[in-house]
Amino acid sequence: MSCRKICENCNEKDDSFKSSLETIYQTFDGIDLYPSVQRKAAHLLCFVTKNYSFSDGNKELQLFSLFGS
């Protein structure tokens, strides 16, 4: 299943998705809070899940993000 098919109804309801993306690149004292790609991906999934960033399609997007194609 393609991401486009899953996300065709995924309309951002506010800036929470942008905020989630920005959060995974946070640093403290010049050190990444989420240093590896795996940690960034895991935290992005958690943030998107917690924030319900889209008006529709949140669960589908979360499953697709977790399990891929």
N, CA and C atoms as an extended XYZ file, in Angstrom:
207
Properties=species:S:1:pos:R:3:atomname:S:1:resname:S:1:resid:I:1 pbc="F F F"
N         0.848       -1.157        0.000 N   MET     1
C         0.000        0.000        0.000 CA  MET     1
C         0.906        1.236        0.000 C   MET     1
N         0.559        2.193       -0.780 N   SER     2
C         1.400        3.387       -0.884 CA  SER     2
C         1.002        4.423        0.163 C   SER     2
N         1.969        5.254        0.522 N   CYS     3
C         1.709        6.330        1.493 CA  CYS     3
C         0.682        7.301        0.929 C   CYS     3
N         0.725        7.538       -0.382 N   ARG     4
C        -0.228        8.466       -1.000 CA  ARG     4
C        -1.656        7.960       -0.803 C   ARG     4
N        -1.888        6.640       -0.937 N   LYS     5
C        -3.233        6.104       -0.760 CA  LYS     5
C        -3.685        6.260        0.688 C   LYS     5
N        -2.795        6.038        1.625 N   ILE     6
C        -3.145        6.160        3.037 CA  ILE     6
C        -3.406        7.616        3.398 C   ILE     6
N        -2.596        8.521        2.879 N   CYS     7
C        -2.632        9.915        3.324 CA  CYS     7
C        -3.468       10.835        2.446 C   CYS     7
N        -4.253       10.298        1.538 N   GLU     8
C        -5.014       11.197        0.668 CA  GLU     8
C        -6.030       12.020        1.452 C   GLU     8
N        -6.454       11.523        2.620 N   ASN     9
C        -7.386       12.277        3.465 CA  ASN     9
C        -6.707       12.876        4.693 C   ASN     9
N        -5.380       12.833        4.733 N   CYS    10
C        -4.630       13.346        5.884 CA  CYS    10
C        -4.395       14.840        5.719 C   CYS    10
N        -5.298       15.617        6.221 N   ASN    11
C        -5.150       17.067        6.190 CA  ASN    11
C        -4.680       17.533        7.558 C   ASN    11
N        -3.614       18.324        7.565 N   GLU    12
C        -3.107       18.827        8.841 CA  GLU    12
C        -4.152       19.728        9.484 C   GLU    12
N        -4.446       19.472       10.761 N   LYS    13
C        -5.450       20.279       11.453 CA  LYS    13
C        -4.843       21.533       12.074 C   LYS    13
N        -3.540       21.504       12.322 N   ASP    14
C        -2.833       22.659       12.885 CA  ASP    14
C        -1.336       22.474       12.630 C   ASP    14
N        -0.502       23.152       13.379 N   ASP    15
C         0.944       23.067       13.170 CA  ASP    15
C         1.605       21.976       14.002 C   ASP    15
N         0.838       21.057       14.548 N   SER    16
C         1.417       20.047       15.434 CA  SER    16
C         2.343       19.075       14.701 C   SER    16
N         2.077       18.781       13.421 N   PHE    17
C         2.970       17.893       12.682 CA  PHE    17
C         4.309       18.578       12.434 C   PHE    17
N         4.261       19.846       12.069 N   LYS    18
C         5.491       20.618       11.880 CA  LYS    18
C         6.271       20.677       13.192 C   LYS    18
N         5.558       20.874       14.280 N   SER    19
C         6.188       20.899       15.594 CA  SER    19
C         6.840       19.562       15.927 C   SER    19
N         6.174       18.464       15.587 N   SER    20
C         6.737       17.138       15.836 CA  SER    20
C         8.027       16.938       15.051 C   SER    20
N         8.032       17.385       13.794 N   LEU    21
C         9.243       17.279       12.982 CA  LEU    21
C        10.383       18.111       13.559 C   LEU    21
N        10.060       19.303       14.012 N   GLU    22
C        11.095       20.171       14.577 CA  GLU    22
C        11.624       19.629       15.900 C   GLU    22
N        10.762       18.979       16.677 N   THR    23
C        11.140       18.480       17.992 CA  THR    23
C        12.215       17.406       17.916 C   THR    23
N        12.167       16.553       16.904 N   ILE    24
C        13.154       15.464       16.839 CA  ILE    24
C        14.557       15.959       16.497 C   ILE    24
N        14.683       17.227       16.119 N   TYR    25
C        15.995       17.805       15.819 CA  TYR    25
C        16.471       18.748       16.924 C   TYR    25
N        15.848       18.671       18.092 N   GLN    26
C        16.247       19.522       19.213 CA  GLN    26
C        17.632       19.141       19.714 C   GLN    26
N        18.335       20.148       20.221 N   THR    27
C        19.635       19.917       20.844 CA  THR    27
C        19.646       20.573       22.219 C   THR    27
N        20.565       20.099       23.048 N   PHE    28
C        20.812       20.728       24.339 CA  PHE    28
C        22.312       20.839       24.499 C   PHE    28
N        22.788       22.040       24.634 N   ASP    29
C        24.216       22.314       24.762 CA  ASP    29
C        24.985       21.773       23.550 C   ASP    29
N        24.338       21.861       22.379 N   GLY    30
C        24.962       21.442       21.133 CA  GLY    30
C        24.925       19.943       20.873 C   GLY    30
N        24.237       19.189       21.720 N   ILE    31
C        24.160       17.726       21.576 CA  ILE    31
C        22.733       17.352       21.206 C   ILE    31
N        22.577       16.523       20.155 N   ASP    32
C        21.253       16.058       19.739 CA  ASP    32
C        20.563       15.316       20.874 C   ASP    32
N        19.287       15.645       21.133 N   LEU    33
C        18.521       14.905       22.126 CA  LEU    33
C        18.134       13.523       21.613 C   LEU    33
N        17.987       13.407       20.304 N   TYR    34
C        17.649       12.136       19.666 CA  TYR    34
C        18.728       11.867       18.616 C   TYR    34
N        19.861       11.288       19.020 N   PRO    35
C        21.044       11.254       18.153 CA  PRO    35
C        20.963       10.308       16.952 C   PRO    35
N        20.262        9.214       17.064 N   SER    36
C        20.249        8.245       15.961 CA  SER    36
C        18.972        8.366       15.124 C   SER    36
N        19.035        7.850       13.936 N   VAL    37
C        17.860        7.831       13.057 CA  VAL    37
C        16.741        7.033       13.707 C   VAL    37
N        17.098        5.942       14.372 N   GLN    38
C        16.091        5.093       15.019 CA  GLN    38
C        15.374        5.852       16.137 C   GLN    38
N        16.116        6.610       16.920 N   ARG    39
C        15.491        7.385       18.000 CA  ARG    39
C        14.622        8.504       17.439 C   ARG    39
N        15.095        9.141       16.372 N   LYS    40
C        14.294       10.190       15.735 CA  LYS    40
C        12.981        9.601       15.217 C   LYS    40
N        13.067        8.453       14.553 N   ALA    41
C        11.868        7.809       14.001 CA  ALA    41
C        10.904        7.389       15.107 C   ALA    41
N        11.433        6.816       16.177 N   ALA    42
C        10.586        6.366       17.283 CA  ALA    42
C         9.888        7.548       17.951 C   ALA    42
N        10.621        8.613       18.171 N   HIS    43
C        10.017        9.775       18.817 CA  HIS    43
C         9.050       10.506       17.888 C   HIS    43
N         9.358       10.539       16.606 N   LEU    44
C         8.415       11.146       15.661 CA  LEU    44
C         7.096       10.385       15.679 C   LEU    44
N         7.161        9.063       15.680 N   LEU    45
C         5.944        8.255       15.750 CA  LEU    45
C         5.167        8.564       17.027 C   LEU    45
N         5.873        8.666       18.146 N   CYS    46
C         5.210        8.985       19.423 CA  CYS    46
C         4.573       10.363       19.400 C   CYS    46
N         5.291       11.358       18.874 N   PHE    47
C         4.772       12.718       18.850 CA  PHE    47
C         3.559       12.838       17.936 C   PHE    47
N         3.617       12.222       16.774 N   VAL    48
C         2.490       12.289       15.837 CA  VAL    48
C         1.284       11.564       16.435 C   VAL    48
N         1.546       10.439       17.107 N   THR    49
C         0.464        9.685       17.748 CA  THR    49
C        -0.175       10.501       18.864 C   THR    49
N         0.645       11.135       19.671 N   LYS    50
C         0.146       11.906       20.821 CA  LYS    50
C        -0.603       13.161       20.381 C   LYS    50
N        -0.107       13.819       19.343 N   ASN    51
C        -0.666       15.105       18.937 CA  ASN    51
C        -1.887       15.017       18.028 C   ASN    51
N        -2.143       13.842       17.448 N   TYR    52
C        -3.211       13.725       16.447 CA  TYR    52
C        -3.150       14.906       15.481 C   TYR    52
N        -2.091       14.935       14.702 N   SER    53
C        -1.756       16.075       13.852 CA  SER    53
C        -2.688       16.274       12.661 C   SER    53
N        -3.457       15.262       12.313 N   PHE    54
C        -4.272       15.334       11.101 CA  PHE    54
C        -5.750       15.226       11.435 C   PHE    54
N        -6.567       15.813       10.592 N   SER    55
C        -8.012       15.788       10.825 CA  SER    55
C        -8.593       14.399       10.581 C   SER    55
N        -7.930       13.598        9.753 N   ASP    56
C        -8.388       12.244        9.454 CA  ASP    56
C        -7.170       11.427        9.046 C   ASP    56
N        -7.196       10.135        9.300 N   GLY    57
C        -6.117        9.262        8.850 CA  GLY    57
C        -4.977        9.101        9.834 C   GLY    57
N        -5.155        9.504       11.085 N   ASN    58
C        -4.074        9.415       12.062 CA  ASN    58
C        -3.627        7.971       12.313 C   ASN    58
N        -4.573        7.074       12.555 N   LYS    59
C        -4.214        5.688       12.849 CA  LYS    59
C        -3.551        5.017       11.665 C   LYS    59
N        -4.065        5.265       10.462 N   GLU    60
C        -3.477        4.671        9.275 CA  GLU    60
C        -2.055        5.165        9.052 C   GLU    60
N        -1.842        6.456        9.230 N   LEU    61
C        -0.516        7.028        9.064 CA  LEU    61
C         0.442        6.473       10.106 C   LEU    61
N        -0.022        6.299       11.331 N   GLN    62
C         0.825        5.756       12.392 CA  GLN    62
C         1.236        4.324       12.077 C   GLN    62
N         0.291        3.503       11.637 N   LEU    63
C         0.617        2.125       11.281 CA  LEU    63
C         1.564        2.059       10.101 C   LEU    63
N         1.327        2.895        9.101 N   PHE    64
C         2.204        2.921        7.940 CA  PHE    64
C         3.608        3.358        8.337 C   PHE    64
N         3.688        4.341        9.220 N   SER    65
C         5.000        4.828        9.686 CA  SER    65
C         5.737        3.738       10.443 C   SER    65
N         5.011        2.947       11.196 N   LEU    66
C         5.626        1.907       12.008 CA  LEU    66
C         6.057        0.711       11.180 C   LEU    66
N         5.201        0.252       10.274 N   PHE    67
C         5.465       -0.980        9.548 CA  PHE    67
C         5.932       -0.776        8.114 C   PHE    67
N         5.876        0.436        7.603 N   GLY    68
C         6.321        0.697        6.234 CA  GLY    68
C         5.356        0.139        5.210 C   GLY    68
N         5.847       -0.045        4.025 N   SER    69
C         4.993       -0.519        2.945 CA  SER    69
C         4.829       -1.995        3.028 C   SER    69
